[in-house]
């Protein structure tokens, strides 16, 4: 995270005309704060006392493994560099030029955003916290009981640095009621949100006489297109080296966090059968150290169910790959959908398009081998497949400005003013 903070001052950088000075100042302060919080010494150890304590508590409580926590922190750290937050804000303001003037009106920034954080992966609420601090709005949030310390260590750092943190807790009862929150950030299933509506109405956290504006994210998984031949008529094949890398990227996308998280791949569309791919998957999983974990009782049940059906399947550590259509509703269960490579371009496109549109409400992202992203962007346009594509290597290492459910949360929040 090589940020030169001597160059991050208001005096030494040329202020872009489209960035209000208050926003620019927040960017600089946030960069410095994250540099402290993600401090790293020569012995490759975290140096921030609050973060280290949070990591140790989380491991001792057996909520997440050290490997899972380190992976998430490294993913965040690797995405931070000088200019990333500036580029994000510039992009939002370029798309919405009227915001530059409105962002100078201070009366908007006493508004409170309430976050109901998920706990499926470590620090799943990091982007929401970052967005609210970057926006200038006030934060209030309920932390997940599955991740009560990691995000709290970041919020404590923001609070001590003078950012508007109104309160956070694992219990709604411990949060301040007044002033009422204006916005809600929620990640989870629509069923979960429906069950919580009565709780919200009775808690006093929101104004009962004014509907709260909600940004809800309900995508439950992602799709990988892992194919040797593209949807084009001509054969576009991966080189042996990039093919090996694609298997490594794939097992990281399926195995990391045991398949939990909306960017985890839960469906694979491939022109190779699962049986023909088993050696590649096993070798990649072995290289990445994914063989030692054990499956959950639900996955063990799926193994027995698949054996009874004589289904083609492969269990690797805690992840079960099964060759059958559908969408997985269980973390750790990955559907492998075989697409015959002998099909024409139109037939392949139709199969991919039909699947993506059938499960569009559940799909977060569509991942491709890194070498094929550019090619497929053009193919998707030609075939009117209305999904954006990302590189498979970024599945568990997303950019800071990634879009949950296709929505930029910073842009959404600023547009509300």
C-alpha positions in Angstrom: 0.0 0.0 0.0 2.6 2.5 -1.2 0.9 5.8 -0.5 3.2 8.8 -0.2 1.4 10.8 2.4 3.8 13.7 2.1 2.2 14.1 -1.3 -1.3 13.6 0.1 -1.6 17.1 1.6 -4.0 19.8 0.4 -1.0 22.0 -0.3 1.1 19.6 -2.4 -1.6 18.1 -4.6 -3.4 20.1 -7.3 -7.1 20.2 -6.3 -9.3 18.9 -9.1 -11.9 21.5 -10.0 -14.7 19.0 -9.7 -13.9 17.9 -6.1 -15.3 20.1 -3.4 -12.6 21.0 -0.9 -14.4 19.3 2.0 -14.5 16.0 0.1 -10.9 16.3 -0.8 -10.0 16.9 2.8 -11.9 13.8 3.9 -10.1 11.7 1.2 -6.7 12.7 2.6 -7.8 12.0 6.2 -9.2 8.6 5.3 -6.1 7.6 3.4 -4.0 8.4 6.4 -6.4 6.7 8.8 -6.4 3.5 6.8 -2.7 3.5 6.5 -2.5 3.5 10.3 -5.2 0.9 10.8 -3.6 -1.4 8.2 0.0 -0.8 9.4 2.4 -3.6 8.5 5.9 -4.0 9.9 9.1 -5.7 8.5 8.1 -9.0 10.2 4.9 -9.0 8.2 2.7 -8.4 11.3 -0.1 -5.9 11.8 1.0 -3.0 14.0 -2.3 -1.3 15.0 -3.1 -2.4 18.6 -6.9 -2.3 18.2 -6.8 -4.4 15.0 -4.5 -7.0 16.5 -6.7 -7.3 19.5 -9.8 -7.7 17.3 -8.0 -10.4 15.2 -7.1 -12.4 18.3 -10.5 -12.1 19.9 -12.2 -13.3 16.6 -9.8 -16.3 16.3 -10.2 -17.2 20.0 -14.0 -17.2 19.6 -13.7 -19.4 16.5 -15.7 -17.0 14.4 -13.2 -16.9 11.6 -9.8 -18.4 11.0 -6.6 -16.4 10.9 -6.3 -17.3 7.3 -9.7 -15.9 6.4 -9.1 -12.7 8.4 -5.6 -12.2 6.9 -7.0 -12.8 3.4 -9.7 -10.1 3.8 -7.3 -7.6 5.3 -4.7 -8.2 2.5 -7.4 -7.8 -0.1 -8.4 -4.4 1.3 -4.8 -3.4 1.8 -3.8 -4.4 -1.8 -6.6 -2.2 -3.2 -5.5 0.9 -1.3 -3.1 3.2 -3.2 -2.7 6.9 -3.7 -5.5 8.2 -5.8 -8.0 5.3 -5.5 -10.5 7.2 -3.4 -10.0 10.3 -5.5 -10.7 8.4 -8.7 -13.8 6.9 -7.2 -15.2 10.3 -6.1 -14.3 11.9 -9.5 -16.1 9.1 -11.3 -19.3 9.7 -9.2 -19.1 13.4 -9.7 -18.4 13.1 -13.4 -21.6 11.0 -13.8 -23.5 13.5 -11.7 -22.1 17.0 -12.3 -24.8 18.7 -10.3 -23.5 17.0 -7.1 -20.4 19.2 -6.8 -22.4 22.2 -5.8 -24.9 20.3 -3.6 -22.0 18.7 -1.7 -20.9 22.1 -0.4 -24.2 22.6 1.4 -23.5 21.5 5.0 -27.1 21.0 6.1 -27.2 17.7 4.3 -24.4 16.2 6.4 -26.1 15.8 9.7 -28.1 12.9 8.2 -27.6 9.5 9.6 -27.0 6.2 7.7 -27.9 3.1 9.7 -26.0 0.0 8.6 -27.2 -3.5 9.4 -24.1 -5.5 8.8 -23.8 -9.1 7.7 -21.3 -11.5 9.3 -20.9 -14.1 6.6 -17.3 -13.1 5.9 -14.8 -11.0 7.9 -15.3 -7.2 7.6 -18.1 -7.6 5.2 -19.3 -4.1 6.1 -15.9 -2.4 5.3 -17.1 -0.8 2.1 -20.3 0.6 3.7 -18.3 2.2 6.5 -15.8 3.6 4.0 -18.6 5.0 1.8 -20.3 6.8 4.8 -17.1 8.3 6.0 -16.2 9.4 2.5 -19.7 10.8 1.9 -19.6 13.1 5.0 -22.8 11.6 6.4 -23.1 10.2 10.0 -22.7 6.5 10.7 -24.7 4.3 13.1 -24.8 0.5 12.9 -25.6 -2.9 14.2 -22.6 -5.2 14.1 -23.1 -8.9 13.4 -22.6 -11.3 16.3 -20.5 -13.3 13.9 -18.1 -10.4 13.4 -18.3 -8.2 16.5 -14.7 -6.9 16.8 -13.0 -6.4 13.4 -15.3 -3.7 12.1 -15.5 -2.2 15.6 -11.8 -1.6 15.6 -12.0 0.4 12.4 -15.0 2.3 13.6 -13.2 3.2 16.8 -10.3 4.5 14.8 -12.7 6.7 12.8 -14.4 7.9 15.9 -11.2 8.9 17.6 -10.1 10.7 14.5 -13.2 13.0 14.6 -15.3 11.3 12.0 -19.1 11.3 12.6 -19.7 7.9 14.2 -23.0 8.0 16.1 -22.8 4.6 17.7 -22.4 0.9 17.0 -23.2 -2.3 18.8 -24.2 -6.0 18.3 -27.5 -5.1 20.0 -30.1 -2.7 18.6 -31.1 -1.8 22.2 -27.7 -0.4 22.9 -27.8 2.1 20.0 -28.9 5.8 20.4 -32.5 6.4 19.2 -32.3 10.1 18.5 -31.9 11.6 16.1 -33.6 9.0 13.9 -31.7 7.6 11.0 -32.5 8.8 7.5 -31.1 5.9 5.4 -30.6 2.2 5.8 -27.8 0.0 4.3 -28.7 -3.6 4.4 -27.1 -6.8 3.0 -28.9 -10.1 3.2 -32.0 -11.9 1.9 -35.3 -10.2 1.3 -36.8 -12.6 3.8 -34.4 -11.4 6.5 -35.3 -7.8 5.8 -39.0 -8.5 5.9 -38.6 -10.2 9.3 -36.7 -7.1 10.6 -39.2 -4.5 9.5 -41.3 -4.8 12.7 -38.2 -4.6 14.8 -37.2 -1.4 13.0 -40.7 0.1 13.4 -40.8 -0.6 17.2 -37.2 0.4 17.9 -37.4 4.1 17.2 -34.3 4.0 15.0 -36.2 5.5 12.1 -38.8 8.2 11.7 -42.2 6.5 11.6 -43.8 9.4 9.8 -41.3 9.5 7.0 -40.3 6.4 5.0 -36.6 5.5 5.3 -34.7 5.3 2.1 -33.1 1.9 1.9 -30.2 0.5 -0.1 -30.6 -3.3 0.1 -28.3 -5.8 -1.4 -29.7 -9.4 -1.7 -27.4 -11.1 -4.3 -26.3 -14.4 -2.9 -23.5 -15.6 -5.2 -21.6 -15.2 -8.4 -21.1 -17.1 -11.7 -17.9 -18.1 -13.4 -17.7 -18.8 -17.1 -14.7 -21.2 -17.4 -14.4 -22.2 -21.0 -11.7 -23.1 -23.5 -13.7 -21.9 -26.5 -15.5 -18.5 -26.4 -19.0 -17.9 -27.6 -17.4 -16.8 -30.9 -17.4 -19.2 -33.8 -13.6 -19.1 -33.9 -11.7 -21.0 -31.2 -10.1 -18.7 -28.6 -8.1 -20.9 -26.3 -6.2 -20.1 -23.2 -2.4 -20.7 -23.1 -1.3 -23.5 -20.8 0.0 -21.0 -18.2 -3.1 -18.9 -18.1 -5.2 -22.1 -18.0 -3.4 -23.2 -14.8 -3.9 -19.7 -13.3 -7.6 -19.9 -14.1 -8.0 -23.0 -12.1 -6.2 -21.4 -9.2 -8.4 -18.3 -9.4 -11.5 -20.6 -9.7 -10.8 -22.6 -6.5 -10.1 -19.3 -4.6 -13.5 -18.0 -5.8 -15.3 -21.1 -4.7 -13.4 -22.1 -1.6 -12.4 -18.9 0.1 -14.7 -18.2 3.1 -16.3 -21.6 2.4 -18.4 -20.2 -0.4 -20.0 -17.5 1.8 -20.3 -14.0 0.4 -22.0 -12.7 -2.7 -18.7 -12.6 -4.7 -18.1 -16.3 -4.0 -18.7 -18.4 -7.1 -21.7 -20.7 -6.6 -22.2 -21.7 -10.3 -19.8 -22.5 -13.1 -20.7 -22.7 -16.7 -18.1 -24.7 -18.6 -17.5 -26.5 -21.8 -15.6 -29.2 -19.9 -17.5 -31.8 -17.8 -16.9 -31.9 -14.1 -15.3 -35.3 -14.5 -12.8 -33.9 -17.1 -12.1 -31.0 -14.7 -11.6 -32.9 -11.5 -7.8 -33.2 -11.7 -7.4 -29.5 -12.4 -9.6 -28.6 -9.5 -7.9 -31.0 -7.1 -4.4 -29.8 -8.0 -5.4 -26.2 -7.7 -7.1 -26.8 -4.3 -4.0 -28.6 -3.1 -1.7 -25.7 -4.2 -3.9 -23.2 -2.4 -4.3 -25.3 0.8 -8.0 -25.9 0.6 -8.0 -29.7 1.2 -7.8 -29.8 5.0 -11.2 -28.2 5.9 -14.2 -30.5 6.4 -17.7 -30.1 5.0 -20.7 -29.0 7.0 -23.5 -31.4 7.8 -25.6 -29.8 5.0 -22.9 -30.6 2.5 -22.5 -34.1 3.8 -26.2 -34.5 3.2 -25.8 -33.2 -0.3 -23.0 -35.8 -0.9 -25.3 -38.6 0.2 -28.2 -37.2 -1.9 -25.9 -37.0 -5.0 -24.7 -40.5 -4.6 -28.3 -41.8 -4.4 -29.1 -39.9 -7.6 -25.9 -41.1 -9.3 -25.0 -37.5 -9.8 -21.6 -36.5 -11.1 -20.0 -34.7 -8.2 -16.7 -33.9 -6.6 -16.0 -33.1 -2.9 -12.9 -31.0 -2.3 -12.5 -30.1 1.4 -15.7 -28.3 2.4 -16.9 -27.6 -1.2 -19.1 -29.9 -3.2 -19.1 -29.5 -7.0 -22.2 -31.1 -8.6 -23.0 -31.3 -12.3 -26.6 -30.3 -12.5 -28.6 -27.2 -13.4 -30.0 -24.8 -10.8 -28.8 -22.2 -8.3 -27.2 -23.1 -5.0 -28.9 -22.0 -1.9 -26.3 -23.6 0.4 -22.8 -22.2 1.0 -20.3 -24.8 -0.1 -22.5 -26.2 -2.9 -21.4 -25.3 -6.4 -23.4 -26.1 -9.4 -21.4 -27.1 -12.5 -23.4 -26.6 -15.7 -21.9 -28.3 -18.8 -22.2 -26.5 -22.1 -21.4 -28.7 -25.1 -18.5 -27.1 -27.0 -19.9 -28.4 -30.3 -22.8 -26.0 -30.0 -22.9 -23.1 -32.4 -22.2 -19.6 -31.1 -25.9 -18.7 -31.1 -26.8 -21.9 -29.1 -24.0 -21.2 -26.6 -25.1 -17.6 -26.2 -28.7 -18.6 -25.7 -27.8 -21.1 -22.9 -25.6 -18.6 -21.1 -28.1 -15.8 -21.5 -31.0 -17.9 -20.3 -29.2 -19.0 -17.2 -28.0 -15.5 -16.2 -31.4 -14.0 -16.7 -33.3 -16.7 -14.9 -31.2 -16.1 -11.8 -30.4 -12.5 -12.3 -31.8 -11.5 -8.8 -29.4 -13.8 -7.1 -26.3 -13.1 -9.2 -23.7 -10.5 -8.0 -21.1 -10.8 -10.6 -20.1 -12.8 -13.7 -16.4 -13.8 -13.6 -14.2 -14.8 -16.6 -10.6 -16.0 -16.9 -8.5 -12.9 -17.0 -7.4 -13.5 -20.6 -11.0 -13.6 -21.8 -12.6 -10.6 -20.1 -12.2 -8.2 -23.0 -13.3 -10.8 -25.6 -16.4 -11.6 -23.6 -17.4 -8.0 -23.1 -17.7 -7.7 -26.9 -19.5 -11.0 -27.1 -22.0 -10.0 -24.4 -22.7 -6.8 -26.3 -23.2 -8.6 -29.6 -25.6 -11.2 -28.0 -27.4 -8.6 -25.8 -26.4 -10.4 -22.6 -26.9 -7.5 -20.2 -24.4 -8.5 -17.5 -21.1 -6.8 -16.8 -18.1 -9.1 -16.5 -15.1 -9.1 -14.2 -11.8 -11.0 -14.1 -11.9 -14.2 -12.1 -8.8 -13.2 -10.2 -10.7 -10.3 -8.6 -13.5 -12.4 -7.2 -12.2 -12.3 -3.6 -10.1 -9.3 -4.1 -12.5 -6.6 -5.4 -11.7 -3.0 -6.0 -12.9 -0.6 -3.3 -15.5 0.8 -5.6 -17.1 -2.5 -6.6 -20.9 -2.4 -6.9 -22.9 -4.7 -4.7 -26.1 -5.7 -6.7 -24.8 -3.4 -9.4 -25.2 -0.2 -7.4 -22.4 2.2 -6.5 -23.1 2.9 -2.8 -21.3 6.2 -2.7 -23.2 7.4 -5.8 -26.5 6.2 -4.3 -25.9 8.0 -1.1 -24.9 11.3 -2.6 -27.8 11.3 -5.0 -30.2 11.2 -2.0 -29.2 14.8 -1.1 
